[in-house]
Amino acid sequence: MGVRRKVELDVSAAVDRIDIEAIELQGARDIGSALRRVSSLKLNYANSGKQTVSIRGSNATDVAVFLDGVRINDAQTGVA
């Protein structure tokens, strides 16, 4: 079993972090369900049936979605 250190970073953008306790508490079964309660966030379905995320009027390609520190949406299309 590995241990991951929490690293604090100074960023110039807003960051919302959703931890496993919050996901379990809301009963989310997928990433889209977990993200639905984030303010100013909009989920859209791509033609492939996958989801894209936009926040506060941004494009899906401007939003990075990470799961366990790994980016899960494509940087060019925004599709996750």
C-alpha positions in Angstrom: 0.0 0.0 0.0 1.4 3.4 -1.0 1.2 6.6 0.8 0.7 9.9 -1.0 1.8 13.1 0.6 -0.5 16.2 0.3 1.4 18.9 -1.5 0.3 22.5 -1.1 0.7 24.6 -4.2 0.2 28.3 -4.9 -2.1 28.4 -7.9 -3.5 31.4 -9.9 -6.9 29.6 -10.4 -9.7 28.4 -8.3 -9.4 24.8 -7.2 -12.2 22.6 -5.8 -11.1 19.4 -4.2 -13.6 16.6 -3.5 -12.4 13.9 -1.2 -13.6 10.3 -0.8 -15.6 11.0 2.3 -17.7 13.7 0.5 -18.2 11.3 -2.5 -19.3 8.5 -0.2 -21.6 10.8 1.8 -23.4 12.0 -1.3 -23.6 8.4 -2.7 -21.9 9.3 -6.0 -21.3 6.3 -8.2 -19.3 8.0 -10.9 -17.3 11.2 -11.5 -20.3 13.1 -13.0 -22.4 12.4 -9.9 -19.5 13.5 -7.6 -19.1 16.8 -9.6 -22.8 17.7 -9.8 -22.8 19.5 -6.5 -19.8 21.8 -7.2 -21.0 25.3 -7.6 -20.8 27.0 -11.1 -20.0 23.7 -12.7 -21.8 22.4 -15.8 -21.6 18.8 -17.1 -22.2 18.2 -20.8 -22.4 14.9 -22.7 -20.1 14.6 -25.7 -21.2 12.7 -28.8 -19.3 9.6 -27.6 -21.5 9.5 -24.5 -18.6 10.7 -22.3 -18.8 13.9 -20.3 -17.2 17.3 -20.5 -17.0 19.8 -17.6 -17.1 23.6 -17.8 -16.8 26.0 -14.9 -17.9 29.6 -14.7 -18.4 30.0 -18.4 -15.1 28.4 -19.4 -14.6 25.9 -22.2 -14.2 22.2 -21.3 -10.6 22.3 -22.6 -9.9 24.9 -19.9 -10.9 22.6 -17.0 -8.6 19.8 -15.7 -10.3 16.9 -13.9 -8.0 14.7 -11.8 -8.7 11.4 -10.1 -6.1 10.4 -7.5 -3.7 12.9 -8.9 -4.0 11.7 -12.5 -5.7 13.9 -15.2 -8.7 12.0 -16.6 -10.0 14.4 -19.2 -8.3 15.0 -22.5 -6.5 18.4 -22.6 -7.4 19.0 -26.2 -11.1 17.9 -26.2 -12.0 18.1 -22.5 -13.7 14.7 -22.7 -13.4 12.4 -19.7 
